């Protein structure tokens, strides 16, 4: 078998990449392209490897070379969209995504389009895109989470809580639990908010903002001792939160008045 075929070079490069030898994968692709300039499979693979290393500009050059030879490659269009978005070129990213969807309608492309619209600040279109995904896949976690966050931003707390609860029905990242905590807290569900913040902290123990908000939720729920423990954790994780903690302690219905900053820092363990 001819080891110089593009397919064999791609297999060797892919094997190297999958084994964690990224520099070797790049070198294999570059040697192949030196012999077969512009070969679309090699250009696409090299772009993908460079993307994982954060080398956006060279990755974009190689995926462009791949698309110049094979514009009907939906996967390459999708990669080109991600690369363009990585450099803040949202219009270019959306063009690539529309081409990818036209070539091969698939979940990843629709999700990437919703993400891109949101990052571009096109909130109404992003909501429509996420809603379309949710209509097709009601259990889609990211669509539930993003629509929940957007509903919270619009002040629609019942919808926000409902969507975020669906997003956390299975395994969910700490950020989604945090958003659920915020939505519940704004809905005056202090117990539910505390439960969500605790989940966020369990997943991400260094989540200082979640510890701070947990303290606020506990204090507003009438649990000052537990609130102080949460505030102490937030302070230990990020001493810069001292001002927020002090304000929270003195502003809630169940707050305490601290006249001495040194005494408060000592109570927080500082």
C-alpha positions as CSV (number, residue, x, y, z in Angstrom):
1,X,0.0,0.0,0.0
2,X,1.3,3.4,-0.9
3,X,2.1,5.2,2.4
4,X,2.1,8.5,0.7
5,X,-1.6,8.6,0.0
6,X,-3.5,11.4,1.7
7,X,-5.7,8.8,3.5
8,X,-2.7,7.1,5.0
9,X,-1.1,10.4,6.1
10,X,-4.4,11.4,7.7
11,X,-4.6,8.1,9.6
12,X,-1.0,8.5,10.9
13,X,-1.6,12.1,11.9
14,X,-4.9,11.2,13.6
15,X,-3.3,8.4,15.5
16,X,-0.6,10.7,16.7
17,X,-3.2,13.3,17.7
18,X,-5.4,10.8,19.6
19,X,-2.3,9.7,21.5
20,X,-1.7,13.2,22.7
21,X,1.3,13.8,20.3
22,X,-0.1,17.0,18.8
23,X,3.2,18.4,17.5
24,X,3.9,15.1,15.7
25,X,0.4,15.2,14.1
26,X,1.2,18.7,12.9
27,X,4.5,17.6,11.5
28,X,2.9,14.7,9.7
29,X,0.3,16.9,8.1
30,X,2.9,19.5,7.1
31,X,5.1,16.9,5.4
32,X,2.1,15.6,3.5
33,X,1.2,19.1,2.4
34,X,4.7,19.7,1.2
35,X,4.3,16.8,-1.2
36,X,0.6,17.4,-2.0
37,X,0.1,21.2,-1.6
38,X,-3.5,22.2,-0.9
39,X,-4.7,18.6,-0.3
40,X,-8.1,19.2,1.3
41,X,-8.2,16.3,3.8
42,X,-4.7,17.2,5.1
43,X,-5.4,20.9,5.2
44,X,-8.7,20.3,7.1
45,X,-7.0,18.0,9.6
46,X,-4.1,20.4,10.2
47,X,-6.5,23.2,10.8
48,X,-8.4,21.1,13.3
49,X,-5.2,20.2,15.2
50,X,-4.0,23.8,15.2
51,X,-7.4,24.9,16.5
52,X,-7.1,22.6,19.5
53,X,-3.7,24.3,20.3
54,X,-5.3,27.8,20.0
55,X,-3.4,28.7,16.9
56,X,-6.4,30.4,15.2
57,X,-4.8,32.4,12.4
58,X,-2.8,29.5,10.8
59,X,-5.8,27.2,11.3
60,X,-8.0,29.6,9.4
61,X,-5.5,29.6,6.5
62,X,-5.5,25.8,6.3
63,X,-9.2,25.4,6.5
64,X,-9.6,28.1,3.8
65,X,-7.2,26.1,1.6
66,X,-9.3,22.9,2.2
67,X,-12.6,24.7,1.4
68,X,-11.1,26.2,-1.8
69,X,-10.7,22.6,-3.1
70,X,-13.8,21.1,-1.4
71,X,-16.4,23.8,-0.6
72,X,-19.0,21.1,-0.2
73,X,-17.4,19.7,3.0
74,X,-19.9,20.5,5.8
75,X,-17.4,19.6,8.6
76,X,-14.8,22.0,7.2
77,X,-17.5,24.7,6.9
78,X,-18.3,24.1,10.6
79,X,-14.7,24.3,11.6
80,X,-14.3,27.5,9.6
81,X,-17.2,28.9,11.5
82,X,-15.7,28.1,14.8
83,X,-12.4,29.6,13.8
84,X,-14.1,32.8,12.5
85,X,-16.1,33.1,15.7
86,X,-12.9,32.7,17.8
87,X,-11.6,35.9,16.2
88,X,-14.9,37.7,16.7
89,X,-15.9,37.6,13.1
90,X,-19.5,36.6,13.7
91,X,-20.9,37.5,10.2
92,X,-18.3,35.3,8.6
93,X,-19.0,32.5,11.1
94,X,-22.7,32.7,10.3
95,X,-22.1,32.4,6.6
96,X,-20.0,29.3,7.1
97,X,-22.7,27.9,9.4
98,X,-25.5,28.5,6.9
99,X,-23.4,26.7,4.3
100,X,-22.8,23.8,6.7
101,X,-26.5,23.5,7.5
102,X,-27.5,23.6,3.8
103,X,-25.0,20.8,3.0
104,X,-25.7,18.6,6.0
105,X,-28.4,19.7,8.6
106,X,-27.1,18.4,11.9
107,X,-27.4,19.2,15.5
108,X,-23.9,20.6,16.0
109,X,-24.3,23.1,13.3
110,X,-27.6,24.4,14.7
111,X,-26.1,24.6,18.2
112,X,-23.1,26.5,16.9
113,X,-25.4,28.9,15.1
114,X,-27.4,29.6,18.2
115,X,-24.2,30.2,20.2
116,X,-22.8,32.5,17.5
117,X,-26.0,34.5,17.3
118,X,-25.9,35.0,21.1
119,X,-22.2,36.0,21.1
120,X,-23.0,38.4,18.3
121,X,-25.6,40.1,20.5
122,X,-28.5,39.1,18.3
123,X,-30.6,38.1,21.2
124,X,-34.0,37.7,19.5
125,X,-32.5,35.5,16.8
126,X,-30.5,33.5,19.3
127,X,-33.7,32.9,21.3
128,X,-35.4,31.7,18.1
129,X,-32.5,29.4,17.3
130,X,-32.3,27.9,20.8
131,X,-36.1,27.5,20.8
132,X,-36.0,25.6,17.5
133,X,-33.4,23.2,18.9
134,X,-35.6,22.7,22.0
135,X,-38.6,22.0,19.9
136,X,-36.7,19.3,18.1
137,X,-34.9,18.0,21.2
138,X,-36.9,18.9,24.4
139,X,-34.2,17.5,26.7
140,X,-31.4,19.4,25.1
141,X,-29.5,20.7,28.1
142,X,-27.7,23.7,26.6
143,X,-30.8,25.0,24.9
144,X,-32.7,24.8,28.1
145,X,-29.9,26.5,30.0
146,X,-29.4,29.3,27.5
147,X,-33.1,30.0,27.1
148,X,-33.4,30.0,30.9
149,X,-30.6,32.5,31.2
150,X,-32.1,34.7,28.5
151,X,-35.5,34.5,30.2
152,X,-33.9,35.6,33.4
153,X,-32.3,38.5,31.7
154,X,-35.7,39.5,30.3
155,X,-37.2,39.3,33.8
156,X,-39.3,36.3,33.1
157,X,-38.5,34.5,36.3
158,X,-41.1,31.6,36.1
159,X,-39.9,30.7,32.6
160,X,-36.2,31.0,33.7
161,X,-36.7,28.7,36.7
162,X,-38.6,26.1,34.7
163,X,-36.0,26.0,31.9
164,X,-33.1,25.9,34.2
165,X,-34.6,23.2,36.3
166,X,-35.0,21.1,33.1
167,X,-31.3,21.9,32.3
168,X,-30.2,20.6,35.6
169,X,-32.3,17.4,35.5
170,X,-29.2,15.4,34.6
171,X,-25.5,16.1,34.9
172,X,-25.0,19.9,34.5
173,X,-22.1,22.2,34.8
174,X,-21.7,24.5,37.9
175,X,-22.5,27.5,35.8
176,X,-26.0,26.2,35.1
177,X,-26.7,25.4,38.7
178,X,-25.5,28.9,39.6
179,X,-28.0,30.5,37.1
180,X,-30.7,28.4,38.6
181,X,-29.8,29.6,42.0
182,X,-30.0,33.2,40.8
183,X,-33.4,32.7,39.2
184,X,-34.7,31.0,42.3
185,X,-33.3,33.7,44.5
186,X,-34.9,36.5,42.5
187,X,-38.1,34.5,42.8
188,X,-37.7,34.7,46.6
189,X,-37.2,30.9,46.8
190,X,-34.3,31.1,49.2
191,X,-34.2,27.4,50.1
192,X,-34.3,26.4,46.5
193,X,-31.6,28.9,45.6
194,X,-29.3,27.7,48.4
195,X,-29.7,24.1,47.2
196,X,-28.7,25.2,43.7
197,X,-25.7,27.1,44.9
198,X,-24.6,24.1,47.0
199,X,-24.7,21.9,43.9
200,X,-22.6,24.5,42.0
201,X,-20.0,24.5,44.8
202,X,-20.0,20.7,45.0
203,X,-19.1,20.6,41.3
204,X,-16.7,23.5,41.4
205,X,-15.3,23.9,45.0
206,X,-13.5,27.2,44.2
207,X,-16.7,28.9,42.9
208,X,-16.4,32.0,45.0
209,X,-19.5,33.7,43.5
210,X,-21.6,30.7,44.3
211,X,-20.4,30.7,47.9
212,X,-21.2,34.4,48.2
213,X,-24.7,34.0,46.8
214,X,-25.2,30.9,49.0
215,X,-24.5,33.1,52.0
216,X,-27.0,35.7,50.8
217,X,-29.7,33.1,50.2
218,X,-29.1,31.5,53.6
219,X,-29.2,34.9,55.3
220,X,-32.4,36.0,53.5
221,X,-33.9,32.6,54.5
222,X,-33.2,33.3,58.1
223,X,-30.1,31.1,58.6
224,X,-27.4,33.6,59.7
225,X,-25.0,31.1,61.2
226,X,-24.9,29.0,58.0
227,X,-24.7,32.2,56.0
228,X,-21.6,33.2,57.9
229,X,-20.0,29.9,57.0
230,X,-20.7,30.4,53.3
231,X,-19.4,34.0,53.5
232,X,-16.2,32.8,55.2
233,X,-15.7,30.3,52.4
234,X,-16.3,33.0,49.7
235,X,-13.8,35.3,51.5
236,X,-11.2,32.6,51.8
237,X,-11.6,31.9,48.1
238,X,-11.5,35.5,47.0
239,X,-10.7,38.2,49.6
240,X,-11.7,40.9,47.1
241,X,-15.4,39.9,47.9
242,X,-15.1,41.5,51.3
243,X,-17.1,44.6,50.3
244,X,-19.9,42.5,48.9
245,X,-20.0,40.3,52.0
246,X,-20.1,43.3,54.3
247,X,-22.9,44.9,52.3
248,X,-24.9,41.6,52.3
249,X,-24.5,41.2,56.0
250,X,-25.9,44.6,56.8
251,X,-28.6,44.9,54.2
252,X,-30.7,41.8,54.6
253,X,-33.7,41.6,57.0
254,X,-31.8,39.1,59.0
255,X,-28.5,40.9,58.7
256,X,-26.0,42.0,61.3
257,X,-24.4,45.4,61.9
258,X,-20.6,45.3,61.8
259,X,-19.0,48.6,63.0
260,X,-15.5,47.3,63.0
261,X,-14.0,46.1,59.7
262,X,-11.2,44.2,61.5
263,X,-13.7,42.3,63.6
264,X,-15.7,41.3,60.5
265,X,-12.5,40.1,58.7
266,X,-11.6,38.1,61.8
267,X,-15.1,36.6,61.9
268,X,-14.6,35.6,58.3
269,X,-11.3,33.9,59.1
270,X,-9.2,36.7,57.7
